[in-house]
Amino acid sequence: MIMCEQELEAKYKALAQGQTVLESSLHLHLPEHLNSEIALGTITNMASAKEWLHNSFLYRRLRKNPSHYDVKKEGNRSWEERMDDMVAESVKTLKEADLVSVEGGDDSLSSTEYGDIMSKVNFFLVLRTRVCV
């Protein structure tokens, strides 16, 4: 049973019956999601950040439909390597915004006080806009 507003009924029926292909939007807000995972302690270094992304729905969808995500091969670099670059770029953005600190030879990641606050703000914004299904 799916409870929703009447104008969303057809959308959710199609999803439940497998008639709609879902695509990820994680890549559009990757720094915010990485910040939250670092604040939670799920991600502790660059290796675990890359592993987290490789286990995501985005990664699975990208394997099936790479053209949808505009992650192209660059020279001799595969799209998998480009995904790792996206993680590195996102962490760099978080570091420059003073939301994350990067330390040590293993690129240990930890959330700053600002990063903790931002992850909580993002959580409540998502919670407020989510539709109950």
C-alpha positions as CSV (number, residue, x, y, z in Angstrom):
1,M,0.0,0.0,0.0
2,I,1.3,3.4,-1.0
3,M,-0.2,6.5,0.6
4,C,0.3,9.7,-1.4
5,E,-1.5,12.7,-2.8
6,Q,-3.9,11.8,-5.7
7,E,-1.8,13.6,-8.3
8,L,1.2,11.4,-7.5
9,E,-0.8,8.1,-7.6
10,A,0.1,7.3,-11.3
11,K,3.8,8.0,-10.7
12,Y,4.0,5.6,-7.7
13,K,2.0,2.9,-9.4
14,A,4.4,3.0,-12.3
15,L,7.4,2.8,-10.0
16,A,5.9,-0.1,-8.0
17,Q,5.1,-2.0,-11.2
18,G,8.6,-1.5,-12.6
19,Q,7.5,0.6,-15.5
20,T,9.7,3.6,-14.7
21,V,13.5,3.6,-14.8
22,L,15.0,5.4,-11.9
23,E,18.2,7.3,-12.2
24,S,20.4,8.7,-9.4
25,S,20.9,12.4,-8.6
26,L,23.7,11.8,-6.1
27,H,26.3,13.3,-8.4
28,L,24.4,16.6,-8.4
29,H,24.9,17.0,-4.6
30,L,27.9,14.8,-3.9
31,P,29.8,17.2,-1.6
32,E,26.8,17.6,0.7
33,H,26.3,13.8,0.9
34,L,30.0,13.2,1.5
35,N,30.0,15.8,4.2
36,S,27.1,14.1,6.0
37,E,28.7,10.7,5.8
38,I,32.0,12.1,7.1
39,A,30.2,13.7,10.0
40,L,28.4,10.4,10.8
41,G,31.8,8.6,10.7
42,T,30.7,6.3,7.8
43,I,33.5,7.8,5.7
44,T,36.9,8.1,7.5
45,N,39.4,8.5,4.7
46,M,39.7,8.9,0.9
47,A,39.7,5.2,0.4
48,S,36.4,4.7,2.3
49,A,34.9,7.7,0.5
50,K,35.7,6.0,-2.9
51,E,34.4,2.7,-1.6
52,W,31.2,4.4,-0.4
53,L,30.6,5.9,-3.8
54,H,31.4,2.5,-5.6
55,N,28.6,0.9,-3.4
56,S,26.0,3.6,-4.3
57,F,23.0,3.5,-6.5
58,L,24.7,6.1,-8.6
59,Y,27.6,3.8,-9.4
60,R,25.2,1.0,-10.3
61,R,23.1,3.2,-12.6
62,L,26.2,4.7,-14.2
63,R,27.4,1.2,-15.2
64,K,24.1,0.7,-17.0
65,N,23.5,4.2,-18.4
66,P,26.8,6.2,-18.4
67,S,25.6,8.7,-21.0
68,H,22.8,9.9,-18.7
69,Y,25.4,11.1,-16.2
70,D,27.8,12.8,-18.5
71,V,30.8,11.1,-16.9
72,K,32.9,10.4,-19.9
73,K,36.3,8.8,-20.4
74,E,39.1,11.4,-20.5
75,G,42.0,10.2,-22.5
76,N,43.0,6.9,-21.1
77,R,41.0,7.3,-17.8
78,S,38.0,5.2,-17.4
79,W,34.6,6.4,-16.0
80,E,35.5,4.6,-12.8
81,E,38.6,6.7,-12.4
82,R,36.5,9.8,-13.2
83,M,34.2,8.8,-10.3
84,D,37.2,8.7,-8.0
85,D,38.1,12.2,-9.3
86,M,34.6,13.4,-8.4
87,V,35.2,12.2,-4.8
88,A,38.5,14.0,-4.6
89,E,37.0,17.2,-6.1
90,S,34.1,17.0,-3.6
91,V,36.5,16.5,-0.6
92,K,38.6,19.4,-1.9
93,T,35.5,21.6,-2.0
94,L,34.5,20.6,1.5
95,K,38.0,21.3,2.8
96,E,38.1,24.7,1.2
97,A,34.8,25.5,2.8
98,D,36.2,24.4,6.2
99,L,33.6,21.7,6.6
100,V,36.1,18.8,6.5
101,S,39.7,18.4,7.6
102,V,42.2,16.1,5.8
103,E,45.1,14.8,7.7
104,G,47.8,12.2,7.6
105,G,49.3,10.0,5.0
106,D,46.1,8.0,4.6
107,D,44.1,11.2,3.9
108,S,42.0,10.8,7.1
109,L,38.8,12.8,6.9
110,S,37.1,14.3,9.9
111,S,34.2,16.8,10.1
112,T,34.8,20.2,11.5
113,E,32.3,22.0,13.8
114,Y,31.0,23.7,10.7
115,G,30.7,20.4,8.8
116,D,28.7,18.9,11.7
117,I,26.3,21.8,11.6
118,M,25.9,21.7,7.9
119,S,25.2,17.9,8.0
120,K,22.4,18.5,10.5
121,V,20.9,21.4,8.5
122,N,20.9,19.2,5.3
123,F,19.3,16.4,7.2
124,F,16.4,18.6,8.4
125,L,15.9,20.1,5.0
126,V,15.7,16.7,3.4
127,L,13.4,15.5,6.1
128,R,11.1,18.5,5.7
129,T,10.8,18.1,1.9
130,R,10.4,14.2,1.7
131,V,7.1,12.7,0.7
132,C,5.9,9.8,2.9
133,V,5.6,6.6,0.9
